[in-house]
Amino acid sequence: MELATMLVLSTAHMSMTTAGDWIARCPWACFEKGDYGWFMYVCDDASITEAHDIPLEIRSAIHVARRERCEWIMWDCDGPILDELPEYDWDTAGVMVPA
C-alpha cells in the first residue's frame, strides 16, 4: 500500500491574481477542487519552480509542504491559515488585498 500526505491550506494564502491567472497554467499537476479550491502537486524539481516565474505565495506554500514532507497541497476556502505564510483578503469586489 502507498499513501500520500497532503498539506491543507486556506485559499487566503493565494492572491486572486494567482488564483485567476497563474493556477490555470501551473507547469505541474494542479486540479480544480470544485468551486472552492485546488489540489496541487508539490513540485520538487528546482529547475521547474525557478524557470516558470512561480508566484511567491506558491513558492512559500511549497516550502512548507516540503518541510512537512507532504506530496500535495489542498487549497481550500475553509482550510487553515498559517501565520508563517502571506495572507490575502478576497473582498466582495473580487479584488485581492494584503490582509
C-alpha positions as CSV (number, residue, x, y, z in Angstrom):
1,M,0.0,0.0,0.0
2,E,1.2,3.5,-0.8
3,L,-0.1,6.6,0.9
4,A,0.4,10.3,0.1
5,T,0.5,13.2,2.6
6,M,-1.3,16.4,1.9
7,L,-0.9,19.9,3.4
8,V,-4.3,21.7,3.7
9,L,-4.2,25.4,3.3
10,S,-6.7,28.2,3.1
11,T,-7.1,29.9,-0.3
12,A,-6.5,33.1,1.7
13,H,-2.8,32.2,1.2
14,M,-3.2,32.7,-2.5
15,S,-3.7,36.0,-4.2
16,M,-6.6,36.5,-6.6
17,T,-4.2,37.2,-9.5
18,T,-2.5,33.8,-8.9
19,A,-5.8,32.0,-8.5
20,G,-7.2,33.6,-11.7
21,D,-4.2,33.7,-14.0
22,W,-1.3,31.5,-12.9
23,I,-3.1,28.4,-11.5
24,A,-4.5,27.6,-14.9
25,R,-1.0,27.4,-16.4
26,C,0.7,25.8,-13.5
27,P,3.6,23.8,-15.1
28,W,3.0,20.7,-12.9
29,A,-0.1,18.7,-11.7
30,C,-2.8,21.0,-10.4
31,F,-6.5,20.2,-10.4
32,E,-9.6,22.2,-9.5
33,K,-11.4,21.1,-6.3
34,G,-14.9,22.0,-7.3
35,D,-15.6,25.8,-7.0
36,Y,-13.6,26.2,-3.8
37,G,-10.0,25.3,-4.3
38,W,-7.3,23.2,-5.9
39,F,-5.2,20.2,-5.4
40,M,-1.6,21.0,-6.3
41,Y,1.3,18.5,-6.5
42,V,4.4,19.7,-4.5
43,C,6.9,20.0,-7.3
44,D,10.3,19.1,-6.2
45,D,12.1,19.9,-9.4
46,A,14.0,23.2,-8.8
47,S,14.6,23.8,-12.5
48,I,10.8,23.9,-13.0
49,T,10.0,26.1,-10.0
50,E,12.8,28.5,-10.8
51,A,12.1,28.7,-14.6
52,H,8.4,29.4,-14.6
53,D,8.1,32.6,-12.7
54,I,6.3,30.9,-9.7
55,P,4.4,33.4,-7.5
56,L,5.8,34.0,-4.0
57,E,2.8,32.5,-2.3
58,I,3.1,29.3,-4.2
59,R,6.9,29.0,-3.6
60,S,6.2,29.7,0.1
61,A,3.5,27.0,0.3
62,I,5.7,24.5,-1.4
63,H,8.5,25.3,1.0
64,V,6.1,24.5,4.0
65,A,4.8,21.4,2.3
66,R,8.3,20.1,1.6
67,R,9.4,20.8,5.2
68,E,6.4,18.8,6.4
69,R,7.1,16.0,3.9
70,C,3.8,16.5,2.0
71,E,3.4,15.5,-1.6
72,W,0.3,17.5,-2.3
73,I,-1.3,20.8,-1.2
74,M,-5.1,21.1,-1.0
75,W,-6.0,24.8,-1.3
76,D,-9.5,25.1,0.3
77,C,-11.6,28.1,1.1
78,D,-12.2,26.7,4.6
79,G,-8.6,25.5,5.1
80,P,-6.4,26.6,7.9
81,I,-4.4,29.8,7.9
82,L,-0.8,29.5,8.9
83,D,0.9,32.5,10.5
84,E,4.1,31.9,8.5
85,L,2.5,32.3,5.1
86,P,1.4,35.5,3.4
87,E,-2.4,36.1,3.6
88,Y,-4.7,37.9,1.2
89,D,-8.3,39.1,1.6
90,W,-10.8,38.2,-1.1
91,D,-13.0,41.3,-0.8
92,T,-16.5,41.5,-2.2
93,A,-15.4,43.3,-5.3
94,G,-13.3,40.4,-6.3
95,V,-10.0,42.3,-5.6
96,M,-7.3,40.7,-3.5
97,V,-5.7,43.0,-1.0
98,P,-3.0,42.1,1.5
99,A,-4.5,41.3,4.9
